[in-house]
């Protein structure tokens, strides 16, 4: 299985620091959620120093349409 390293650039909408204390970690200037699984990581996760991480995305405001 090939390692899927953290990307060098953030994903569109990925959360930037400050990361949420205790639940998120800052890696390559973005926020990541550590996962219980260890490397090798499944395709949905990324590997960094033998651990698996999922990207954290900023919450978006719900769309508001006129007249509601």
PADOLO-598625 format. One record per residue (C-alpha): x, y, z; residue in three letters. Coordinates in steps of 0.001 Angstrom, whole numbers, padded with zeros to 6 digits, always signed. Example, Ala and Ser with C-alpha at 12.3 -4.5 7.8 and 13.67 -1.06 7.14 Angstrom:
REM residues 2
+012300-004500+007800Ala/+013670-001060+007140Ser/
This chain:
REM residues 68
+000000+000000+000000Unk/+001360+003425-000915Unk/+001402+006181+001674Unk/-000862+009139+001016Unk/+001102+012077+002479Unk/-000452+015356+003557Unk/-000825+017737+000616Unk/+001512+020733+000468Unk/-001394+023096-000258Unk/-004664+023286+001714Unk/-007881+021895+000289Unk/-010473+024452-000763Unk/-012361+025398+002406Unk/-009929+023624+004728Unk/-009751+025185+008165Unk/-006688+027276+009002Unk/-005254+027852+012486Unk/-006219+028436+015154Unk/-007329+024821+015319Unk/-009841+023602+017908Unk/-007935+022689+021054Unk/-007854+018986+022011Unk/-009644+017744+018868Unk/-007591+019148+015971Unk/-003884+019436+015249Unk/-002033+021954+013098Unk/+000006+020382+010300Unk/+001411+022267+007284Unk/-000490+025440+008270Unk/-003920+023761+008242Unk/-006127+021906+010744Unk/-006369+018108+010769Unk/-008342+015620+012838Unk/-006184+012737+014102Unk/-007693+009312+013466Unk/-007525+006176+015567Unk/-006100+004149+012667Unk/-002354+003963+012186Unk/-000450+003760+008894Unk/-000942+002390+006354Unk/-004019+004600+006123Unk/-007082+003888+003995Unk/-007682+006099+000954Unk/-010036+008456+002811Unk/-007233+009486+005207Unk/-003767+010984+004892Unk/-000559+009811+006549Unk/+001903+011923+008544Unk/+004717+010395+010617Unk/+002993+007012+010844Unk/-000413+008344+011913Unk/-003625+008886+009935Unk/-005414+012227+009640Unk/-008557+013650+008048Unk/-008709+017285+006887Unk/-010955+019658+008856Unk/-013103+022041+006847Unk/-014445+025405+007951Unk/-018132+025464+008715Unk/-020084+027317+006090Unk/-023108+029428+006881Unk/-026331+027925+005572Unk/-027492+029536+002324Unk/-030050+032254+002817Unk/-032500+033124+000109Unk/-034562+036336+000004Unk/-038067+036062+001386Unk/-037427+033379+003996Unk/
